[in-house]
Structures are given as C-alpha cells and as structure tokens.
Amino acid sequence: MSDPNSELKLALDFSAATREDWRKLVDGVLKGRPFEKLVSKTYDELRIEPLYSPAAYARPLAGRMAASWQILQRIEHPDAAAANAQALQDLENGATGLSLVFGGAVGSYDHGIAASEDALARVLDGVHLDAGIVLELDLSPFAKKVAGDIGGLLQGRGLAAASAEIRFGFDPLGAMAHNGWTPLRWKDMAPLFATLIADLAGAGFKGPFAAADARPVHAAGGSEAQELAFALAVAVTYLRAMEKGGIALDTARRMIFFRLAADADQFLSIAKFRALRKLWMRVEEACELTPASAFVAAETAWRMMTRRDPHVNILRTTMAAFSAALGGANAITVLPFTAALGLPDPFARRLARNTQLLLMEEAHIAKVTDPGAGSGAIEDLTLQLCHAAWQLFQEIERAGGAAAALESSLLQDKVAAIRAERESAVAHRTDVLTGTTEFPNIAEAPVSVLDAAPISLPPPPPNRIEVKPLPCVRLAEPFERLRDASDRMLAASGSRPKIFLANLGHPSDFVARARFAKNFFESGGIEVVTNDGFAVSPLPVGERSAPQAPDEGVSRPHDRNPSSAPPPSAVDRAPATGEVKTNFAALVAAFKASGTKLACLCSADQVYAREALDAAKTLVRAGASHIYLAGRPYEQEPSLRKAGVQTFIYAGCDALATLQTAHDMLAIKA
C-alpha cells in the first residue's frame, strides 16, 4: 500500500526558495540592466511588480458571497416587437434578467428602446415580472417617464410593485457627463431627484433606484482610478441629495447601486471591482454607518470592442466577464461580439449568454467568495487603486462634488490626458489590439448583424446647461478607418493598396521582419506582396544568421516607454561571416510585377550592413517612390537615407502616423 504522504515527502527534498535566490537568477539574466525594467506601470502610475509574495492575510470582501451572479442580456432593438422576441428567447435560454437600454442612454451605442409607454409594454409582453426576473434600466434624459410607465404596467397586470425586481438606474450626473448637457443645474435637480426616488419607494418598489455609473469615464478612455473616483463622487452626491430630501442615510445608501465596465485586463479589472467595495465601505464608515454589501453591476467594456476580426471580441468579453465575476460583481452583462458592427443577431446574443453560463455552471466561478483574497498581486493592486481613487475623489470633493467637477471640466480634462496616452500607445502598438493592430486578417469574411437603423432622438432642450462631454470611443477606430478606406478602394478598383517586401538574404534572415512588416502594413489595410527572397547562393549552415525579432525591444503590458528598449548585443549586430548574394535583377522584376511604388526592406541587421544600400538604390532606379526598412537603422541611418530609405518601422514607432502617410502617398480616399 502506497504511503499517502509520499508526495509531501518528495516536496521536502527540495530546499525552500527565497526571494533573494530569485533575484540572483534575475540579475544574471538582466546582465547589469536595472531591475526596474521588469516593473511595469498602469495609466494611474500604479506599479506592477514581476513577482509577489502571498498577502499577509486573506480576508474575503463582503460581496456576492459565493452566490450566482445575475446573467443579464441587453435589450436595445428599436423595434419593440423584435426586442420582445429577443427578450423571451434570452430568458428561455439562460438569462436571469434583462438590461433595458433606452435610446440616448450611456450604454445605448446608437440604438435603444423608444421611451414610450406603448413600446415598453410591447417589449415586456409575456415577461413574467413577478417570477424573479430582474430588470435593470439604462435610462436617458429622454426616458423620464419610464418609472411611471413600469408602475402602470404592473398595476395593469394586477401585480404589486414589490413583486418585481427592478433597478431603475436614475443617473442624471452620468447622463450629464455622457451627453455634455443637463436640463437643470444639480442644485435645482437634486430635490426633484430625491422626490422621485422617495415616491418610487413609497409606491412599494424595492429598488435600488439610483446608479453610480462609471462607464462614461471608461468609454472615454479614463483610468481605473478615475472610474472609481467618479462612481464614488456621484454616489456621495446622490446620498447627500436623498438625505436632504428626508431619506435616512441608512435607507438612502441601499437605494444606490454601482455600474462598472469590465475589460480584458484581468488583474486590473478584478482589483477595480474589489477596490470599489473597499472605497464604499470607507464612505459608509465616514457616515457612521455599519458597512453593508454594495450591489455592483458589470458590463463588458465598449472601448475594447473592435469591428475588425470581431471574433477576437469573444475572447475579450470572456476575460472581462471572468474578471468581473472574480471581482465580485452581482450582475454581469456581456456585449455580443458583433456589437461594434451593429445590432447583434441571435448567434452573437447566444454566445454572450453562454459565455456567462459556462463561467458559472462549468467553471464554477460562482462557488468561491472573493477568489482574489490573499493573492499578493491582486491585494496590492486593490490597495494601490484604493489610494489613487481616494485621492482623486477628495480632489473632486474639494472642487464642490461630482456636478461641480463636471461643470468646471476638472474630471473631463483628467480623463482626456489619459485618453491621449492610450491613443498614443495604440498608435505605437505598445497597447496591442489583436486582430486590428496585430495579426490583422485583411481578407476576413464579414459577419452578420441585424438590419436596423440607429434610433432617432429628440433634440436636447434649448435652455440646457452645457458641459464638456466625455466622448464614447473605441480604441481600434483610427486603424479601422484606414481599413475601411482600403475596402472602399478594393470595391471601386478591384485592388487594395499594396507594398512590396524586398526580402534580403536567407529566409532565416528575413522571415521575422517580413512577418512584422506584414502585420504592420496590413493593420492599415495595405496589402503586402511578399516572396521567398532572392538569394542566389545559400549560406553555409554553420554561418547562417539566427532568426531575429522584428525589433530588439520587446514591449510589455502597461509599459508605455518603448524607447527604453536595450540596444542589440554585439553578436546580433556583427557582420555575417558567410555571404548570400541577392539577385537584384530578380528583385527588380518581382517589384515591378507587384504593381506598387512602395517597398520595404526586410532582413537581419547583418544582411542590412551588407546589402541594404545596394538594394535601396536598385529599388529607387526601378521606380520605387517610397522605401521603408523594417528595423532600427542605428549608425547606418545617414547612409541608408542617402541610398533612398525614407522611413524605418520597428516595435514602438508611430504606426498609425506612418500608415496614414502611406495612405496619403497612395491617394487613398478617407
């Protein structure tokens, strides 16, 4: 009979590793470079260490408490009958609630339900509101009467208000930030807001009634700390309004719920959801209340969605839903993978539902309370986010609160600064969008979406109070515009814009940079004409160059300083000892046959040192109007430019600007 403790005894044969042991090994790999190169930072300047020890204690946060979260499905079709059919199908196939998105709401994205009594009744026809089905309302300034319409609908069905589980989602400050206007200043709106909530509670609705929604900040490119600070400031503003309206603080806090965007950054998303609970507990303590568990709803992020290679969105939304669940979200809504292209068809909606069902029923994520508790990385990120968000929250409070911070553009300006950083990182491809800025599929097949026109909204009131709006962006949009222009050229002429790859040397020399160049140019819709090189004599096996990465600097997640890449080693940059001659006649023939005037040299540094000058001069004589080189030129730059190379592409260069210039040279209409 085997010893049941044999595995434990085997583990004892190994000496315990220490952090110092690990540092010695790391220092050996770094070879004198600073350890800080392994530390990355978020857009809030939070440090992400390469190694963490377990947290000193693991005390789970009060949140979902190992219970299933609510699986919500968006209902946003402007045709009420079609929206009703979607709602019934979703509820019959796993959804436990509906997120009713009204036209002009923060999460409407050009579509939405009409805010009329007839439309609402049609959408909810056959939906048994007293059967435990959850409704979460994503309201707009044009949907003021929805609460009364729901009350009338329940009354017409003979149902008590308390029998329905409805989160009303009134969020005038979120709408103000999103739309850039408000019908009244907050000091005049606050009493009306408090009265509305008191009336709904008096009618028997359980609530919650007000939403502190951070999605406008996230969709505008804001940071995690900015999202949290905004949500906290809005919730505190609503809390004050309700208290001033005669609602006790202990009751008022239960009338507020939170909405956060969940994106594909797993650890930051988990930490963000955990940090929100800690921050709200701090507010409750400041109000001399015993902390109670807040209700936190999640929706997968709009800004990460792409129109190109949209199936990658399935991976993004899965990771986002996973992170929200691990962070303790009480309700989750998954955007269908085709959402950026239009209203999703039944297949895309089914995938959105099943993403959550698989996480809940097969991965059993709902069986664990606060899985991040005790994790050194997650606990540290949670604490850092709490400190950063609290500091910004205090700054907003000093400015007069959330409404005043929006009126003075304090918050919008801070978000704009982070958005500019994000857009720069995407343009330089240091923040990667798979399928768009990396590994584009230039010949991808279209996906199906429903044929529905965007909803038409009434004009805003003429006497509105205007503020700087938080724009709703998707990070992939600049590259998608280039791809769209390429598609239009293909439709009009039967051919895309092209660039010829002048691959020099043996395939082992050029394959990595040729692949890099293909990803680079096709991310902007410029089709690559490639080849197997033009070598006339093979290099002896023992003397072939090692395959080389597209650039010596490797960007890491959250590392927004690509210029810090180390220089190549002396071995990498040494001239090749063997010789592979290029058949320039064959190179010229292939270039002329490509039908383009753009060319890109691709090879290893050793081959560039030997042949790049001659290759560039040959291509210029053959009619190339613009020559690129894949890689950093280093000391060869003056001679390469003199030979005809005009642009160098490498990891961390401004890809978007380079591609836009190429479009301009090729006269591609935007």
C-alpha distance (Angstrom), angle and dihedral (degrees) to the residues before:
residue distance angle dihedral
M1 . . .
S2 3.81 . .
D3 3.75 120.6 .
P4 3.83 108.4 -106.5
N5 3.79 89.4 -149.1
S6 3.81 95.3 52.9
E7 3.81 93.3 104.4
L8 3.78 90.9 52.7
K9 3.79 91.1 49.7
L10 3.79 90.5 50.8
A11 3.80 89.9 55.1
L12 3.79 89.9 53.2
D13 3.81 90.1 62.0
F14 3.81 88.8 73.5
S15 3.78 121.7 75.4
A16 3.79 116.2 -121.1
A17 3.79 112.7 -96.7
T18 3.78 117.9 -131.7
R19 3.77 132.1 -157.4
E20 3.78 88.2 -110.7
D21 3.80 90.3 57.6
W22 3.78 89.4 51.9
R23 3.81 91.9 48.3
K24 3.80 91.0 53.6
L25 3.78 90.9 54.2
V26 3.81 91.4 45.9
D27 3.80 92.4 49.3
G28 3.78 88.6 53.7
V29 3.79 91.0 55.7
L30 3.81 94.0 43.5
K31 3.83 90.5 54.5
G32 3.77 95.4 -154.1
R33 3.79 98.4 -35.1
P34 3.84 114.0 128.1
F35 3.79 119.9 -89.3
E36 3.82 88.4 -129.4
K37 3.80 88.0 77.0
L38 3.80 86.9 76.2
V39 3.80 92.7 54.0
S40 3.80 115.2 87.1
K41 3.77 128.1 -169.7
T42 3.78 136.1 -143.0
Y43 3.78 124.9 -132.5
D44 3.82 86.9 -92.3
E45 3.83 88.1 56.8
L46 3.80 90.2 -111.7
R47 3.78 112.3 157.2
I48 3.79 120.1 -118.6
E49 3.78 108.4 -163.1
P50 3.80 123.5 -151.6
L51 3.82 92.0 -127.1
Y52 3.78 134.6 23.6
S53 3.76 133.5 -169.6
P54 3.81 119.3 -136.3
A55 3.79 112.6 -82.8
A56 3.79 114.7 -95.5
Y57 3.80 90.3 -117.0
A58 3.78 136.5 14.7
R59 3.78 111.4 -147.2
P60 3.82 111.0 161.2
L61 3.79 116.1 -132.1
A62 3.77 118.1 -118.2
G63 3.79 104.6 -104.8
R64 3.76 132.7 107.9
M65 3.81 90.8 -7.9
A66 3.82 98.7 -146.6
A67 3.79 93.5 -54.5
S68 3.77 128.2 128.2
W69 3.76 115.0 -89.4
Q70 3.79 121.6 -130.9
I71 3.82 113.3 -92.6
L72 3.79 105.7 -142.3
Q73 3.78 127.2 -171.0
R74 3.79 123.6 -158.7
I75 3.80 117.7 -115.5
E76 3.80 107.7 -165.6
H77 3.81 107.8 135.0
P78 3.84 108.5 133.2
D79 3.81 90.2 -143.5
A80 3.80 104.8 81.4
A81 3.83 94.6 -152.9
A82 3.80 92.0 51.5
A83 3.80 90.6 45.7
N84 3.80 90.1 52.2
A85 3.81 91.9 51.5
Q86 3.81 89.6 51.3
A87 3.80 92.3 48.2
L88 3.81 93.7 51.8
Q89 3.79 92.5 46.1
D90 3.81 91.9 49.2
L91 3.79 93.2 49.6
E92 3.79 92.0 47.0
N93 3.80 91.2 52.4
G94 3.77 106.7 48.2
A95 3.79 110.8 -64.0
T96 3.79 113.3 125.3
G97 3.78 95.6 -166.7
L98 3.79 146.2 13.4
S99 3.77 129.7 -122.9
L100 3.81 103.7 -148.9
V101 3.80 106.7 -153.4
F102 3.79 114.9 -162.9
G103 3.78 124.5 -157.1
G104 3.80 112.1 -85.6
A105 3.80 94.2 19.2
V106 3.80 122.1 137.8
G107 3.81 90.4 -102.3
S108 3.79 99.1 37.3
Y109 3.85 99.3 101.8
D110 3.85 94.2 -164.7
H111 3.80 95.9 -44.5
G112 3.77 135.6 73.4
I113 3.78 148.3 131.8
A114 3.78 117.8 -69.2
A115 3.80 110.9 -107.3
S116 3.79 97.3 -124.6
E117 3.79 133.3 117.0
D118 3.81 92.3 -122.5
A119 3.81 93.7 49.8
L120 3.80 92.4 48.2
A121 3.80 92.5 49.3
R122 3.80 90.8 49.8
V123 3.80 93.6 47.6
L124 3.81 91.7 51.9
D125 3.79 96.5 41.5
G126 3.80 107.9 133.5
V127 3.82 93.2 9.5
H128 3.81 107.9 126.4
L129 3.78 101.2 -140.3
D130 3.81 93.0 -175.6
A131 3.83 93.5 55.6
G132 3.81 98.0 82.5
I133 3.80 95.0 -87.6
V134 3.80 111.5 147.4
L135 3.79 123.7 -136.4
E136 3.78 119.3 -162.7
L137 3.78 114.4 -173.9
D138 3.79 122.4 -146.5
L139 3.79 97.9 -164.8
S140 3.79 133.8 -170.6
P141 3.82 133.2 -158.8
F142 3.82 86.4 -97.4
A143 3.82 92.4 58.3
K144 3.80 99.7 65.9
K145 3.81 94.6 130.4
V146 3.81 97.3 50.9
A147 3.81 94.0 98.1
G148 3.80 91.2 54.1
D149 3.80 90.8 45.0
I150 3.80 91.0 53.9
G151 3.78 90.1 48.8
G152 3.79 90.1 52.5
L153 3.80 91.2 46.5
L154 3.82 92.0 53.7
Q155 3.78 91.5 45.4
G156 3.79 90.7 50.8
R157 3.78 89.6 53.9
G158 3.80 91.8 48.7
L159 3.82 92.6 -113.7
A160 3.78 127.3 141.0
A161 3.81 116.3 -122.4
A162 3.79 90.0 -121.9
S163 3.81 91.2 58.9
A164 3.80 92.1 69.7
E165 3.79 124.4 72.4
I166 3.79 104.8 -141.4
R167 3.79 130.8 162.4
F168 3.78 101.8 -161.3
G169 3.78 97.5 -163.7
F170 3.80 100.9 -152.8
D171 3.77 104.5 179.0
P172 3.81 113.8 160.9
L173 3.81 93.1 165.2
G174 3.79 92.6 50.9
A175 3.82 89.1 50.2
M176 3.80 89.6 48.2
A177 3.81 91.2 53.3
H178 3.79 92.8 45.1
N179 3.80 100.1 43.3
G180 3.79 99.8 33.2
W181 3.79 94.5 -127.0
T182 3.77 142.4 69.1
P183 3.82 128.7 -163.1
L184 3.82 92.0 -132.2
R185 3.76 138.2 16.6
W186 3.78 111.9 -98.3
K187 3.81 93.7 -110.7
D188 3.80 88.0 61.0
M189 3.80 95.7 38.7
A190 3.82 97.4 47.1
P191 3.85 95.9 75.1
L192 3.81 90.7 48.4
F193 3.80 90.2 48.5
A194 3.81 92.3 51.3
T195 3.80 92.4 46.2
L196 3.81 92.0 50.7
I197 3.79 91.8 52.6
A198 3.80 92.9 44.6
D199 3.82 90.0 51.2
L200 3.83 92.4 50.5
A201 3.79 91.0 49.1
G202 3.80 89.5 46.8
A203 3.80 89.8 52.8
G204 3.80 89.1 59.4
F205 3.81 102.4 -100.1
K206 3.79 112.8 145.2
G207 3.80 96.8 -148.8
P208 2.93 146.6 158.9
F209 3.78 91.3 -145.4
A210 3.81 108.6 178.7
A211 3.79 126.9 58.1
A212 3.78 124.7 -151.5
D213 3.78 95.0 -156.7
A214 3.81 120.9 -170.5
R215 3.82 95.0 -179.0
P216 3.83 94.1 99.1
V217 3.80 89.5 61.0
H218 3.79 93.7 45.6
A219 3.80 93.6 46.3
A220 3.81 89.1 50.9
G221 3.80 90.8 57.1
G222 3.79 97.8 -99.2
S223 3.77 126.8 156.9
E224 3.78 128.4 -104.3
A225 3.81 92.9 -105.2
Q226 3.81 90.4 49.8
E227 3.80 90.9 52.2
L228 3.78 92.0 50.4
A229 3.80 94.4 44.7
F230 3.81 91.7 49.9
A231 3.81 93.5 48.0
L232 3.80 90.6 47.6
A233 3.82 93.7 47.4
V234 3.81 92.1 48.6
A235 3.82 92.1 48.1
V236 3.81 91.5 50.1
T237 3.82 90.3 48.3
Y238 3.80 90.4 52.5
L239 3.79 90.5 45.4
R240 3.81 91.0 54.9
A241 3.81 92.1 47.2
M242 3.78 92.7 51.9
E243 3.79 93.2 46.0
K244 3.80 90.2 50.2
G245 3.81 87.7 49.2
G246 3.80 90.6 59.0
I247 3.81 101.0 -95.3
A248 3.81 113.9 133.1
L249 3.80 114.2 -115.5
D250 3.79 93.3 -121.8
T251 3.79 89.1 55.3
A252 3.79 95.4 39.5
R253 3.79 95.1 56.0
R254 3.82 90.1 56.8
M255 3.80 89.1 54.5
I256 3.82 91.4 64.9
F257 3.78 127.8 76.3
F258 3.80 130.6 178.9
R259 3.79 132.6 -125.5
L260 3.79 121.7 -160.7
A261 3.78 132.9 177.5
A262 3.80 115.1 -122.6
D263 3.78 117.4 -152.9
A264 3.78 136.7 -177.3
D265 3.81 95.6 -88.2
Q266 3.77 95.2 102.7
F267 3.79 103.8 -165.9
L268 3.80 96.7 38.4
S269 3.81 91.2 48.7
I270 3.80 92.4 50.1
A271 3.80 90.3 47.5
K272 3.81 92.0 47.5
F273 3.80 94.3 55.0
R274 3.81 90.9 45.8
A275 3.81 92.2 47.0
L276 3.80 91.9 53.8
R277 3.79 91.0 60.4
K278 3.80 92.1 48.9
L279 3.80 91.9 48.7
W280 3.80 93.8 48.7
M281 3.79 90.1 48.9
R282 3.80 87.5 55.1
V283 3.81 90.2 53.0
E284 3.80 91.0 49.1
E285 3.79 90.7 50.7
A286 3.82 89.8 50.3
C287 3.82 86.9 53.9
E288 3.82 88.4 52.3
L289 3.78 91.0 -114.0
T290 3.77 127.1 136.8
P291 3.83 103.8 -111.7
A292 3.79 114.7 -104.6
S293 3.77 128.1 -170.0
A294 3.81 112.1 -86.4
F295 3.80 121.3 -139.5
V296 3.81 109.3 -118.7
A297 3.81 122.2 -171.1
A298 3.80 122.1 -166.7
E299 3.77 133.5 -157.3
T300 3.79 122.8 -173.9
A301 3.79 110.1 -107.8
W302 3.77 124.5 -89.1
R303 3.80 96.5 -157.5
M304 3.83 93.4 63.2
M305 3.82 94.2 53.2
T306 3.80 118.6 107.1
R307 3.79 134.4 -159.8
R308 3.80 92.1 -152.9
D309 3.79 118.9 75.2
P310 3.82 87.4 -2.5
H311 3.80 93.6 -177.5
V312 3.81 86.7 76.7
N313 3.80 84.9 66.8
I314 3.80 86.9 71.2
L315 3.79 88.6 64.4
R316 3.79 92.4 45.0
T317 3.78 94.8 49.7
T318 3.81 92.0 44.1
M319 3.79 90.7 55.0
A320 3.79 91.0 44.8
A321 3.81 93.2 50.5
F322 3.81 90.1 45.1
S323 3.81 90.5 52.1
A324 3.80 93.8 46.7
A325 3.80 90.4 50.1
L326 3.80 92.3 49.4
G327 3.79 89.0 46.6
G328 3.80 90.2 57.7
A329 3.82 103.9 -103.3
N330 3.80 112.7 174.0
A331 3.80 94.4 -153.5
I332 3.79 130.9 19.5
T333 3.79 132.0 -164.0
V334 3.82 118.2 -167.8
L335 3.79 118.6 -154.7
P336 3.82 109.6 -131.9
F337 3.80 111.8 -110.2
T338 3.82 93.4 -111.8
A339 3.82 95.0 49.6
A340 3.81 93.7 113.7
L341 3.82 89.9 56.3
G342 3.79 98.7 49.5
L343 3.77 141.9 -74.1
P344 3.83 108.5 -16.6
D345 3.78 121.9 -114.4
P346 3.85 123.2 -131.2
F347 3.82 92.4 -87.3
A348 3.81 93.8 55.4
R349 3.81 91.0 45.0
R350 3.80 90.3 50.0
L351 3.81 91.3 53.1
A352 3.81 90.4 50.0
R353 3.81 90.7 54.0
N354 3.76 95.3 42.5
T355 3.79 92.8 50.2
Q356 3.79 88.2 67.2
L357 3.78 95.2 39.0
L358 3.80 91.3 54.6
L359 3.81 92.1 48.4
M360 3.77 91.2 48.8
E361 3.80 104.6 36.1
E362 3.81 102.9 29.9
A363 3.81 105.0 24.7
H364 3.85 89.5 39.4
I365 3.79 92.1 -145.5
A366 3.79 90.4 151.6
K367 3.80 90.8 62.3
V368 3.81 93.9 73.4
T369 3.78 127.0 70.4
D370 3.81 112.4 -136.6
P371 3.83 99.6 -21.7
G372 3.82 90.1 -168.5
A373 3.80 93.5 64.3
G374 3.79 110.1 115.9
S375 3.80 95.1 15.1
G376 3.78 107.2 129.2
A377 3.81 93.7 -145.9
I378 3.80 96.9 45.9
E379 3.80 95.4 41.5
D380 3.81 90.4 49.5
L381 3.82 93.6 47.5
T382 3.81 90.5 46.3
L383 3.80 91.5 53.1
Q384 3.81 93.5 45.2
L385 3.81 90.5 49.9
C386 3.79 90.7 49.5
H387 3.81 91.8 54.1
A388 3.82 94.5 45.0
A389 3.80 94.2 45.4
W390 3.80 93.2 45.5
Q391 3.81 91.4 53.0
L392 3.79 91.3 52.4
F393 3.80 91.0 43.6
Q394 3.80 89.2 54.7
E395 3.82 89.8 49.6
I396 3.81 89.9 52.6
E397 3.79 90.3 48.5
R398 3.81 91.4 50.6
A399 3.80 88.0 52.3
G400 3.82 89.5 57.5
G401 3.79 102.2 -87.8
A402 3.79 136.2 -70.3
A403 3.82 96.8 -47.0
A404 3.80 93.5 49.3
A405 3.81 91.4 45.8
L406 3.81 89.3 54.9
E407 3.80 93.8 45.6
S408 3.82 91.1 51.4
S409 3.84 92.0 43.4
L410 3.79 89.9 -125.2
L411 3.79 92.1 135.4
Q412 3.81 96.6 37.3
D413 3.80 91.9 53.4
K414 3.79 92.5 51.0
V415 3.80 91.3 48.5
A416 3.82 90.7 47.5
A417 3.81 90.4 55.7
I418 3.82 91.8 53.9
R419 3.80 91.4 43.3
A420 3.81 89.5 55.2
E421 3.81 89.4 53.0
R422 3.80 91.5 49.5
E423 3.78 93.2 47.9
S424 3.79 90.3 49.5
A425 3.80 91.1 50.0
V426 3.80 90.7 50.7
A427 3.81 91.3 46.2
H428 3.81 89.5 51.9
R429 3.83 90.2 43.1
T430 3.79 92.4 -125.4
D431 3.81 86.4 121.1
V432 3.79 100.3 53.1
L433 3.81 125.2 -145.5
T434 3.79 103.8 -167.3
G435 3.77 112.0 -137.6
T436 3.80 91.9 18.6
T437 3.79 111.6 49.2
E438 3.80 94.4 11.7
F439 3.82 128.9 38.3
P440 3.82 95.2 1.9
N441 3.78 118.1 -171.6
I442 3.77 101.8 -142.7
A443 3.80 92.5 -174.2
E444 3.80 97.7 44.9
A445 3.78 118.7 153.2
P446 3.81 116.8 -115.0
V447 3.80 120.2 -107.5
S448 3.77 127.2 -135.6
V449 3.80 124.4 -101.9
L450 3.78 131.0 167.2
D451 3.77 120.7 -90.7
A452 3.79 103.1 -117.8
A453 3.77 129.0 139.1
P454 3.82 119.3 -128.6
I455 3.77 113.0 -93.5
S456 3.78 118.0 -97.5
L457 3.80 114.1 -128.1
P458 3.78 128.6 -160.9
P459 3.80 116.1 -109.6
P460 3.80 117.2 -92.5
P461 3.81 116.4 -98.7
P462 3.81 113.8 -80.3
N463 3.81 94.4 -128.7
R464 3.80 94.0 51.5
I465 3.81 124.7 140.8
E466 3.80 108.1 -119.0
V467 3.80 127.2 -148.7
K468 3.78 133.0 171.3
P469 3.83 105.4 -79.7
L470 3.77 125.2 -131.3
P471 3.82 102.2 -122.1
C472 3.79 119.9 -130.6
V473 3.81 106.4 -129.9
R474 3.75 140.4 170.6
L475 3.79 113.4 -147.0
A476 3.80 93.0 -138.2
E477 3.81 95.2 58.6
P478 3.85 99.3 97.1
F479 3.81 92.3 54.2
E480 3.80 91.2 41.8
R481 3.80 90.3 57.0
L482 3.80 89.4 57.1
R483 3.81 90.9 48.7
D484 3.81 90.3 48.7
A485 3.80 90.6 53.4
S486 3.81 89.3 50.9
D487 3.81 90.4 51.1
R488 3.79 91.1 51.5
M489 3.80 90.6 51.2
L490 3.81 89.6 49.9
A491 3.79 91.4 50.5
A492 3.80 92.7 47.4
S493 3.80 100.6 42.1
G494 3.79 106.5 16.9
S495 3.81 91.4 -117.7
R496 3.78 137.2 80.1
P497 3.80 124.7 -135.3
K498 3.82 108.2 -86.5
I499 3.77 143.3 -158.6
F500 3.79 126.7 -162.4
L501 3.81 120.1 -132.3
A502 3.80 111.8 -140.8
N503 3.79 97.8 -156.5
L504 3.80 110.6 -164.9
G505 3.77 128.0 -162.6
H506 3.78 129.5 -2.6
P507 3.83 119.2 -18.5
S508 3.80 88.9 -107.6
D509 3.81 86.5 61.9
F510 3.79 100.2 48.6
V511 3.79 108.5 23.3
A512 3.84 96.7 89.1
R513 3.78 95.3 48.0
A514 3.79 92.8 40.3
R515 3.80 87.8 55.5
F516 3.80 89.5 47.8
A517 3.81 91.2 50.3
K518 3.80 91.7 48.5
N519 3.82 91.4 53.4
F520 3.79 90.7 43.6
F521 3.81 99.0 52.3
E522 3.80 98.7 34.0
S523 3.82 89.9 54.0
G524 3.81 82.9 69.3
G525 3.80 95.1 44.2
I526 3.82 95.3 -102.1
E527 3.78 108.0 136.3
V528 3.79 115.5 -133.2
V529 3.81 119.5 -133.1
T530 3.78 103.2 -157.5
N531 3.80 137.0 174.0
D532 3.80 143.9 -177.0
G533 3.78 94.8 -94.6
F534 3.78 131.7 -99.1
A535 3.82 104.3 -103.7
V536 3.80 115.5 150.6
S537 3.80 98.5 -170.0
P538 3.81 124.5 33.9
L539 3.77 119.8 -125.6
P540 3.82 114.2 -117.0
V541 3.79 109.5 -96.1
G542 3.77 94.5 -116.7
E543 3.79 92.0 53.3
R544 3.81 102.7 46.4
S545 3.77 117.0 122.0
A546 3.77 116.7 -107.9
P547 3.81 115.1 -108.9
Q548 3.78 108.1 -87.2
A549 3.77 129.5 -145.9
P550 3.79 118.1 -118.4
D551 3.79 88.3 -102.3
E552 3.75 134.7 -1.8
G553 3.81 92.9 -120.4
V554 3.79 114.6 79.3
S555 3.78 114.3 -158.8
R556 3.78 118.6 -139.5
P557 3.79 129.8 -155.0
H558 3.83 110.4 -79.7
D559 3.85 90.9 9.0
R560 3.80 102.7 126.7
N561 3.80 97.2 172.6
P562 3.81 106.2 80.9
S563 3.81 90.7 162.4
S564 3.79 88.3 73.9
A565 3.82 90.9 73.0
P566 3.82 112.1 131.4
P567 3.79 119.4 -112.5
P568 3.80 117.4 -104.8
S569 3.77 118.2 -89.9
A570 3.80 121.2 -100.4
V571 3.81 89.6 -106.6
D572 3.81 92.0 53.7
R573 3.78 92.1 51.9
A574 3.78 99.5 40.2
P575 3.83 116.7 113.5
A576 3.78 114.5 -98.6
T577 3.79 113.1 -98.9
G578 3.82 92.8 -146.0
E579 3.79 126.1 54.5
V580 3.79 132.1 -127.0
K581 3.77 112.4 -176.0
T582 3.77 119.4 -149.3
N583 3.75 119.7 -133.3
F584 3.79 96.3 -131.6
A585 3.80 92.2 -174.8
A586 3.79 89.6 59.7
L587 3.82 89.8 44.7
V588 3.81 91.4 53.6
A589 3.80 92.5 46.3
A590 3.80 92.0 51.8
F591 3.81 91.6 46.2
K592 3.81 92.9 51.8
A593 3.80 91.1 46.5
S594 3.83 90.6 53.7
G595 3.80 91.7 71.6
T596 3.81 94.7 -136.5
K597 3.78 136.0 106.9
L598 3.82 94.7 -148.1
A599 3.80 122.9 88.0
C600 3.79 135.5 177.1
L601 3.80 124.8 -158.3
C602 3.79 112.4 -137.4
S603 3.79 126.3 -173.3
A604 3.79 145.6 93.9
D605 3.80 122.6 -62.4
Q606 3.81 91.0 -107.7
V607 3.78 91.3 57.5
Y608 3.80 92.0 44.5
A609 3.79 89.1 55.9
R610 3.79 88.8 54.5
E611 3.80 105.8 36.1
A612 3.80 114.0 8.1
L613 3.80 95.4 93.0
D614 3.79 94.2 51.0
A615 3.80 91.9 42.6
A616 3.81 92.0 52.1
K617 3.80 93.1 48.0
T618 3.80 90.5 47.9
L619 3.80 92.3 51.5
V620 3.80 91.8 48.5
R621 3.80 90.2 53.3
A622 3.81 88.5 47.8
G623 3.81 90.7 58.3
A624 3.83 104.9 -93.5
S625 3.80 107.9 159.4
H626 3.80 95.4 -167.4
I627 3.79 129.6 19.5
Y628 3.79 125.1 -162.9
L629 3.79 128.6 -169.4
A630 3.81 122.6 -151.3
G631 3.80 107.6 -134.1
R632 3.79 139.0 30.8
P633 3.81 113.8 -60.6
Y634 3.82 98.3 -148.8
E635 3.81 111.7 175.4
Q636 3.82 91.7 -8.9
E637 3.80 93.0 67.6
P638 3.85 98.9 97.6
S639 3.80 93.7 48.9
L640 3.82 92.5 42.8
R641 3.78 92.2 51.8
K642 3.79 90.2 48.0
A643 3.81 88.9 52.1
G644 3.83 91.4 53.7
V645 3.82 107.7 -88.4
Q646 3.79 106.5 135.6
T647 3.82 105.8 171.8
F648 3.80 134.5 34.2
I649 3.80 120.4 -155.7
Y650 3.79 121.6 -161.9
A651 3.80 141.5 143.0
G652 3.79 107.0 -61.9
C653 3.81 98.6 20.8
D654 3.80 119.4 127.2
A655 3.79 96.8 -88.9
L656 3.80 95.1 174.2
A657 3.81 94.2 54.7
T658 3.81 91.3 44.2
L659 3.79 92.3 51.1
Q660 3.79 93.0 45.3
T661 3.81 89.3 53.1
A662 3.80 89.5 50.8
H663 3.81 89.6 52.0
D664 3.78 89.6 51.0
M665 3.81 91.8 50.4
L666 3.79 90.9 49.8
A667 3.82 90.8 47.2
I668 3.81 92.4 -123.7
K669 3.78 108.8 171.8
A670 3.79 113.5 -125.0
